[in-house]
Amino acid sequence: MRPAFRLATAMAGVTLLASPASADTLKEALTQAYFDNPTLEAARAQQRAIDENVVIQRSQGLPSVNTTTTYSEFLVQNSTSFIAPERQINAGVDLAVPLYQGGAVKNGIRAAENRVQAGRADLRGTESTIFTQVVSTYMNVILNEALVGLSANNVEVLSINLEATSDRFEIGDLTRTDVAQSESRLALARGDLRTAEANLLSARENYIALVGEAPTDLQPPPPLPGLPESPDMAVQVALENNPDLLAAQERAVAAGFDIEVAGAGRLPTFSAFTNGGYQNFLGTLGAVPGTTADQTATSATAGIRMTLPLFQGGRVAAQQRQATAQAQAQLEQVIATERNIIAQVRAAYSSWRAANAIIASSQAAVDAAALSLEGVRAENTVGNRTVLDILDAQQELLSAQVQLVTARRNAYVAGFSLLAAMGRAEARDLGLGDEGVLYDPIDNYDRVRGIIWDWQRDPEPVATSSRTVDIMAPDGEVDGNQPLEEFDTEIIDYSDTAPGQLNTQGN
């Protein structure tokens, strides 16, 4: 199947047939990126690091146990003491239980939990961004394959035209000028073909970098799920689901708790404590003549400690003012993010609708240019048109075809970008769970939240994403050519597709 035809039928939502075993689908590319993209894996690891902040904050409200041991040698004895020891060992155990810390621990935990929520939203945003890049790159490969196919076909047509022109020149029917014009257009077409092949190679390299595998006979993409009927509907969904906005909102809430944490520095703290001690002079403690010295001693104390800050040089007040200003900055960031999302959604919706309109006009241009070329060729046979007229008509048809396949690519990418801005372009939205267990950041949070053992640790870090150094460098060639008349002219409105998954069949 010629690449241009594949792109046209993809955008028209034609029912997808069973693909060859070696072919790649968009769903497979998204799944491969989901489980193997290093940027996404790094974001997941970063989120696991954010989870630990809750454990760190909570540890400040839990009991702490410390032990100390010292060994001492008395190098110079007290000259006035008859019982001075030569050496000793001291050991002590201290247990402290925080009772009240001015609300610092409670609010610190709340702030950390909100930042965990913000991190999860950021992870969703990273996932959505990676998927948008994969879709764009996937469509770029198909588009550039189509452009290579069109360029190769143009070279073939112009080559045949040059042969015919040369033959007519030999019999005196045409001039040398006609031959030169045909040669010039063929040379330009060959240059355009090389450029198209270079662009295809670049698109394939980008695909490898994102997906981790070389593209193999990419199949037409399925219809997009749940595109909105109006920009207002798109904005409404985005304000409820966009991960960037949700992350900004959670950070604003966390910053509010930071104010209380900073203010707790001026409040009293209470803690219960107990400690025990052991002392051993190792038989070196002297004694009054006629008595025996006890070489060991033990002690134990318990109590409640109150610490009340009286003056700290304005440090606490400065920290609270600082936290207040940062909280206001986060609130403003929420508004800024909301504005950007609204603008992004409306622009993506406009681009999607515009691309569909361009598809309609470009299809009409292709039909008209094809008819025009046919007419010019017929008129040339009776002497009413020149060779240059044929070349111009051929170029107009090529330009219209390029605009058509480019518009089809742009419509699909714009539609997916719109879904991403609405917060509906993630693995669960696209039905990727069928390919394996999806990553759930809550699993790690639940795993680490209850760990209080200081000696627990995770395995040594190891990169899990695959390297691409061993993947053979792609080229800019495509296989097979189909007649240009096989372009599908139907335009599809993807908004009729139900949300919830990236469909594997067309309408």
Disulfide bonds with the S-S distance in Angstrom:
none
